[in-house]
Amino acid sequence: MELTTTAFPDMGIIPAEFAFGAMDPVAHVTLSSNRSPDFAWRALPAGTRSLALLCHDPDVPSRGDGVNQEGRVVPASLPRVDFFHWVLIDLPPDTPPIARGEFAEGVVPRGKPGPHASRGARQGVSNYTDWFAGDKDMAGNYFGYDGPCPPWNDAIAHRYVFTLYALDVARLAVDGVFAGADATKAIAGHVLAKAAISGRYALNPTVRL
């Protein structure tokens, strides 16, 4: 099974078009186009009853006290944790390729609606739901795709891993509002095959991509 996109090469730089935040010379970061990338796949295994597409960033700082703080740098040595940017499940196996911008165009304060999505699919909430929980202007359930916005003072570039799973069930056993960890747990034991493509992104102008 193979997963492809025309948005960026595997392990290449993700254009700001597909990011939640872009570099700003004055404010460090500004809201970006936040367009969901396009994806196509081939050679699904026999018996595939649904597809799931998950995007996660494994390079998020495990501590947030120094994140986006003037005069500070998030050190490369800091332990890192996962941050889910997209949890798309229950895609029919005969569904056509995903087009650019099909699942996200622009930043939506307080998040896009869900979990029901086009094509009969469902979308979980990203970890922006947790990140913005204390922000009176942005708090909400962030269903669907919201792209990269790593700390502008992080010493490393972040990786964004898009993984497509071919599953032996038509509907994952999650209900209501679900997150990446819930979907990952439900996927376990049902994977016939998987394929991934990764990109890199940074908002720190001193970081070499």
CORKASUL-V664874 format. One record per run of one state. SS is the DSSP state (H for helix, E for strand, L for the rest). FROM is the first residue (numbers start at 1). TO is the last residue. If there is no record, write none. Layout:
# CORKASUL-V664874
SS:FROM:TO
SS:FROM:TO
This chain:
# CORKASUL-V664874
L:1:1
E:2:4
L:5:11
E:12:13
L:14:15
H:16:18
L:19:20
E:21:24
L:25:27
E:28:31
L:32:38
E:39:42
L:43:49
E:50:61
L:62:73
E:74:74
L:75:79
E:80:91
L:92:97
E:98:98
L:99:111
E:112:112
L:113:115
E:116:116
L:117:117
H:118:120
L:121:121
E:122:123
L:124:124
E:125:125
L:126:127
H:128:131
L:132:142
E:143:143
L:144:153
E:154:154
L:155:157
E:158:167
L:168:178
E:179:179
H:180:187
L:188:190
E:191:201
L:202:209
